[in-house]
């Protein structure tokens, strides 16, 4: 994870938010700068926003759900400026992702609906859940390979929305409450994690049926879930303090306990190098897991009580929402 940059001016070691990020190596006639650790930078958002999820936009900006104020925010990382779009009376947005159409799609627990915001006009379109669904406590969403949006609700449901028609179908989960994180693998399978149920599940995207898969640790609190490029599924075990992995080809499991005294892994994200990133409430940090070495590396967050609930990224960047501090955070990986 080292990146080299040759420059012709003298530079000293740079420290940002308490993290040493650059070291100078001297050579005749030039200095090579080695990024010894990813650079961590925080961005303040309006007070009371309580940002929950983030999603990098195609133009370099970053969308985020302002759960506390019922708005969708957008950050310009270059200037640090933000602006908010009202989502309507009673809104409490949870998840946000950028869809195949380039627009932000939101799971809104307050409105009991899926929302799409036009990135050009900022028009908000609601897709309410069927009336007989009841309160779903909507959490997160993912698009499958055919353009269908799948979503979860902790009240015990998962569902799909056809953006072309607006039709929503809702399904009951195999075991009570708990559906939370959801993700699509490169080959097109959709998996969700059940926090209260203590399992992960694979959805048949044709029929909508879900197959429950039981991790080795009981009541582990599977919270967020993500796939690597090889279709292996990674998930955070909130109750057990572990990182879990499921291999669908061999139907086998692996688990690793996070470092620290009382780890509480919340978010999980796999980057384009198949490196696994987690947020840990217990150590107030972002944690890197290298599957090839099976080793963890911890990056402490600059602000105490960050409570990063979700991670997402793009090449060279991992973004998180600090719900406890009204900040967004980026960790630049140089990869």
C-alpha positions as CSV (number, residue, x, y, z in Angstrom):
1,X,0.0,0.0,0.0
2,X,3.0,2.3,-0.5
3,X,2.7,5.0,-3.2
4,X,5.8,6.8,-4.5
5,X,5.8,10.4,-5.9
6,X,9.0,12.1,-7.0
7,X,9.2,15.9,-6.4
8,X,12.0,18.4,-6.8
9,X,11.3,20.5,-3.7
10,X,12.2,19.8,-0.1
11,X,9.3,18.6,2.0
12,X,9.1,17.7,5.7
13,X,7.1,15.0,7.3
14,X,3.4,15.8,7.2
15,X,1.0,15.2,10.0
16,X,-2.8,15.4,9.5
17,X,-5.2,14.9,12.4
18,X,-2.6,13.1,14.4
19,X,-1.8,10.6,11.7
20,X,1.7,10.6,10.2
21,X,1.0,10.3,6.5
22,X,4.1,11.2,4.5
23,X,7.8,10.4,5.0
24,X,10.6,12.0,3.0
25,X,13.3,9.7,1.5
26,X,16.3,11.6,0.1
27,X,18.0,10.7,-3.1
28,X,20.6,12.7,-5.1
29,X,18.8,15.5,-7.0
30,X,15.3,14.6,-5.8
31,X,13.1,13.5,-2.9
32,X,10.8,10.6,-3.1
33,X,7.7,10.8,-0.9
34,X,6.4,7.6,0.5
35,X,2.9,7.4,1.8
36,X,3.5,5.4,5.0
37,X,-0.2,5.4,6.0
38,X,-3.4,6.4,4.3
39,X,-4.3,10.0,5.0
40,X,-7.4,10.6,7.1
41,X,-9.4,13.7,6.7
42,X,-12.6,14.8,8.3
43,X,-15.3,17.2,6.9
44,X,-17.7,19.0,9.2
45,X,-21.4,18.9,8.1
46,X,-24.2,21.0,9.6
47,X,-24.9,20.5,13.3
48,X,-27.7,18.0,14.0
49,X,-27.3,16.3,10.6
50,X,-26.3,12.9,12.2
51,X,-25.0,11.6,8.9
52,X,-25.7,7.9,8.6
53,X,-24.5,6.6,5.2
54,X,-22.3,8.0,2.4
55,X,-22.0,7.4,-1.3
56,X,-19.4,9.0,-3.6
57,X,-21.0,10.6,-6.6
58,X,-19.7,10.3,-10.2
59,X,-18.6,14.0,-10.3
60,X,-16.2,13.6,-7.3
61,X,-18.6,14.9,-4.7
62,X,-20.1,12.8,-1.9
63,X,-23.8,12.2,-1.1
64,X,-24.8,11.5,2.5
65,X,-28.0,10.9,4.5
66,X,-28.6,13.6,7.2
67,X,-30.8,11.4,9.3
68,X,-31.2,13.9,12.1
69,X,-32.6,16.7,9.8
70,X,-34.5,14.6,7.3
71,X,-32.3,15.7,4.4
72,X,-29.9,14.4,1.7
73,X,-26.5,16.2,1.9
74,X,-23.8,16.6,-0.7
75,X,-20.2,17.4,0.1
76,X,-17.7,19.0,-2.2
77,X,-14.4,17.5,-0.9
78,X,-12.3,20.1,-2.6
79,X,-13.9,23.1,-0.9
80,X,-15.3,21.3,2.1
81,X,-18.7,23.0,1.5
82,X,-22.0,21.1,1.9
83,X,-25.6,21.7,0.9
84,X,-28.8,19.9,1.9
85,X,-31.9,18.8,0.0
86,X,-35.1,18.5,2.0
87,X,-36.7,15.0,1.7
88,X,-40.1,15.9,3.1
89,X,-41.9,16.2,6.4
90,X,-41.1,13.2,8.7
91,X,-38.1,12.0,6.7
92,X,-35.4,10.0,8.5
93,X,-33.1,8.7,5.8
94,X,-30.9,5.8,6.5
95,X,-29.0,4.4,3.5
96,X,-27.9,6.1,0.2
97,X,-26.3,4.5,-2.8
98,X,-25.7,5.8,-6.3
99,X,-27.7,3.8,-8.8
100,X,-26.9,2.8,-12.4
101,X,-28.6,6.0,-13.5
102,X,-26.2,8.1,-11.5
103,X,-28.8,9.3,-9.1
104,X,-28.8,8.8,-5.3
105,X,-31.4,6.3,-4.0
106,X,-32.4,6.4,-0.4
107,X,-34.0,4.1,2.1
108,X,-36.1,6.4,4.3
109,X,-37.3,4.9,7.6
110,X,-39.3,8.0,8.5
111,X,-41.3,8.0,5.3
112,X,-41.4,4.2,4.9
113,X,-40.4,4.7,1.3
114,X,-37.6,4.4,-1.2
115,X,-36.6,7.8,-2.6
116,X,-34.8,8.9,-5.7
117,X,-33.3,12.3,-6.0
118,X,-32.6,13.8,-9.4
119,X,-29.0,14.9,-9.3
120,X,-29.6,17.7,-11.8
121,X,-33.0,19.2,-10.7
122,X,-32.9,17.8,-7.1
123,X,-36.5,16.7,-7.5
124,X,-37.4,14.0,-4.9
125,X,-39.5,11.1,-6.1
126,X,-41.1,8.8,-3.5
127,X,-41.8,5.1,-3.9
128,X,-43.9,4.3,-0.8
129,X,-44.0,0.7,0.5
130,X,-47.4,-1.1,0.1
131,X,-49.8,0.0,2.8
132,X,-50.2,-3.5,4.3
133,X,-46.4,-3.6,4.9
134,X,-46.6,-1.7,8.1
135,X,-43.6,0.1,9.5
136,X,-40.5,-1.5,7.9
137,X,-37.6,0.4,9.6
138,X,-35.9,0.6,6.2
139,X,-32.1,0.3,6.3
140,X,-30.0,-0.3,3.2
141,X,-30.3,-1.0,-0.5
142,X,-28.4,-2.5,-3.5
143,X,-29.0,-2.9,-7.2
144,X,-28.8,-6.3,-8.8
145,X,-27.4,-6.9,-12.3
146,X,-30.8,-6.4,-14.0
147,X,-31.4,-2.9,-12.5
148,X,-33.8,-4.0,-9.7
149,X,-33.3,-2.3,-6.3
150,X,-33.3,-4.6,-3.3
151,X,-33.7,-3.3,0.2
152,X,-34.0,-4.3,3.9
153,X,-36.1,-3.4,6.8
154,X,-35.3,-4.3,10.4
155,X,-38.9,-4.9,11.2
156,X,-38.6,-8.2,9.4
157,X,-38.8,-7.6,5.7
158,X,-36.8,-7.3,2.5
159,X,-38.1,-6.2,-0.9
160,X,-37.4,-5.1,-4.4
161,X,-38.4,-2.1,-6.5
162,X,-38.6,-2.0,-10.2
163,X,-37.5,1.6,-11.0
164,X,-39.0,1.3,-14.5
165,X,-42.5,0.7,-13.3
166,X,-42.4,1.8,-9.6
167,X,-43.7,-1.6,-8.5
168,X,-42.6,-2.7,-5.0
169,X,-42.7,-6.3,-3.7
170,X,-42.2,-7.0,0.0
171,X,-41.1,-10.4,1.5
172,X,-41.1,-11.6,5.0
173,X,-37.7,-12.8,6.3
174,X,-37.2,-16.5,7.4
175,X,-36.6,-15.6,11.0
176,X,-38.3,-12.6,12.6
177,X,-36.6,-9.2,13.0
178,X,-33.3,-8.0,11.9
179,X,-32.5,-7.5,8.1
180,X,-29.9,-4.7,7.9
181,X,-27.0,-4.7,5.4
182,X,-27.4,-5.8,1.8
183,X,-25.0,-6.2,-1.1
184,X,-24.7,-7.6,-4.6
185,X,-21.8,-9.9,-5.7
186,X,-20.1,-9.4,-9.1
187,X,-21.9,-12.5,-10.5
188,X,-25.3,-11.0,-9.5
189,X,-26.3,-12.7,-6.2
190,X,-27.8,-10.6,-3.5
191,X,-27.1,-11.2,0.2
192,X,-28.4,-9.5,3.3
193,X,-27.3,-9.7,6.9
194,X,-29.7,-10.0,9.8
195,X,-28.6,-8.2,12.9
196,X,-31.3,-9.4,15.3
197,X,-31.6,-12.8,13.6
198,X,-27.9,-13.6,13.6
199,X,-27.6,-15.0,10.1
200,X,-26.9,-13.9,6.5
201,X,-29.2,-14.8,3.6
202,X,-28.9,-15.2,-0.2
203,X,-31.9,-13.9,-2.2
204,X,-33.0,-15.7,-5.4
205,X,-33.4,-12.6,-7.5
206,X,-35.8,-14.3,-9.8
207,X,-38.3,-15.7,-7.3
208,X,-37.5,-13.4,-4.4
209,X,-37.1,-16.3,-2.0
210,X,-34.3,-16.1,0.6
211,X,-32.1,-18.9,1.8
212,X,-30.9,-18.5,5.4
213,X,-27.2,-19.2,6.0
214,X,-26.0,-19.7,9.6
215,X,-22.5,-18.4,10.5
216,X,-20.5,-20.6,13.0
217,X,-20.9,-18.1,15.9
218,X,-24.4,-18.0,17.3
219,X,-26.1,-14.7,17.8
220,X,-23.1,-12.9,16.3
221,X,-25.1,-9.9,15.1
222,X,-24.3,-9.9,11.4
223,X,-24.8,-6.2,10.6
224,X,-23.3,-5.0,7.3
225,X,-22.2,-7.2,4.3
226,X,-20.1,-6.9,1.2
227,X,-18.7,-9.0,-1.6
228,X,-15.1,-9.2,-2.9
229,X,-14.3,-9.6,-6.6
230,X,-14.3,-13.4,-6.2
231,X,-18.0,-13.4,-5.0
232,X,-16.9,-14.3,-1.5
233,X,-19.1,-12.6,1.1
234,X,-17.7,-10.5,4.1
235,X,-19.8,-9.4,7.0
236,X,-19.3,-7.6,10.3
237,X,-20.3,-9.4,13.5
238,X,-21.4,-6.7,15.8
239,X,-22.2,-8.8,18.9
240,X,-19.2,-11.1,18.5
241,X,-16.5,-8.5,17.6
242,X,-15.5,-10.5,14.6
243,X,-15.2,-10.3,10.8
244,X,-16.9,-13.1,9.0
245,X,-16.4,-14.6,5.5
246,X,-18.7,-17.0,3.6
247,X,-17.5,-18.8,0.5
248,X,-20.6,-19.8,-1.6
249,X,-18.6,-22.2,-3.8
250,X,-17.5,-24.4,-1.0
251,X,-20.2,-23.5,1.5
252,X,-17.5,-22.8,4.1
253,X,-17.0,-20.1,6.7
254,X,-14.1,-18.2,8.3
255,X,-14.1,-15.7,11.2
256,X,-11.4,-13.4,12.7
257,X,-11.7,-11.5,15.9
258,X,-10.8,-7.9,15.6
259,X,-7.9,-6.4,17.6
260,X,-8.6,-4.6,20.8
261,X,-10.3,-5.2,24.2
262,X,-13.9,-4.8,23.1
263,X,-14.3,-4.6,19.4
264,X,-17.7,-3.6,17.9
265,X,-17.4,-3.9,14.1
266,X,-20.2,-2.0,12.4
267,X,-19.5,-1.2,8.8
268,X,-17.7,-3.4,6.2
269,X,-16.6,-2.5,2.7
270,X,-14.3,-4.3,0.3
271,X,-12.3,-2.1,-2.0
272,X,-11.1,-2.6,-5.6
273,X,-8.0,-4.4,-4.4
274,X,-10.1,-6.9,-2.3
275,X,-8.9,-5.3,0.9
276,X,-11.5,-5.4,3.6
277,X,-12.3,-2.3,5.6
278,X,-14.3,-2.1,8.8
279,X,-15.4,0.6,11.3
280,X,-15.0,-0.3,14.9
281,X,-17.0,1.5,17.6
282,X,-14.9,-0.2,20.3
283,X,-11.6,1.4,19.3
284,X,-13.1,4.4,17.5
285,X,-11.1,3.5,14.4
286,X,-11.2,2.2,10.8
287,X,-9.6,-1.2,10.5
288,X,-8.0,-2.8,7.4
289,X,-8.0,-6.6,7.0
290,X,-5.6,-8.0,4.4
291,X,-7.0,-11.4,3.4
292,X,-3.7,-12.6,1.8
293,X,-1.8,-12.0,5.1
294,X,-4.8,-12.5,7.4
295,X,-3.7,-9.5,9.4
296,X,-5.4,-6.4,10.7
297,X,-4.2,-2.8,10.8
298,X,-5.9,-0.1,12.8
299,X,-6.3,3.6,11.9
300,X,-7.5,5.7,14.8
301,X,-10.1,8.3,14.0
302,X,-9.1,11.9,14.9
303,X,-12.4,12.7,16.8
304,X,-13.6,10.7,19.7
305,X,-17.1,9.0,19.5
306,X,-17.2,9.1,15.7
307,X,-19.6,6.1,15.4
308,X,-19.0,5.4,11.8
309,X,-22.0,3.4,10.7
310,X,-21.3,2.8,7.0
311,X,-18.3,2.7,4.6
312,X,-18.3,3.1,0.9
313,X,-15.5,4.1,-1.5
314,X,-14.0,4.7,-4.9
315,X,-10.5,4.1,-6.2
316,X,-8.0,5.3,-3.6
317,X,-10.6,6.4,-1.1
318,X,-12.7,4.9,1.7
319,X,-15.6,7.2,2.9
320,X,-17.5,7.0,6.2
321,X,-20.2,8.9,8.0
322,X,-19.4,9.9,11.6
323,X,-22.9,9.9,13.0
324,X,-21.7,10.8,16.5
325,X,-19.7,13.9,15.5
326,X,-21.6,15.4,12.5
327,X,-18.6,14.7,10.2
328,X,-17.7,12.7,7.2
329,X,-14.3,11.0,7.0
330,X,-12.2,9.9,4.1
331,X,-9.2,7.5,4.3
332,X,-7.0,7.8,1.2
333,X,-5.5,4.4,0.5
334,X,-3.1,5.4,-2.4
335,X,-4.1,2.2,-4.3
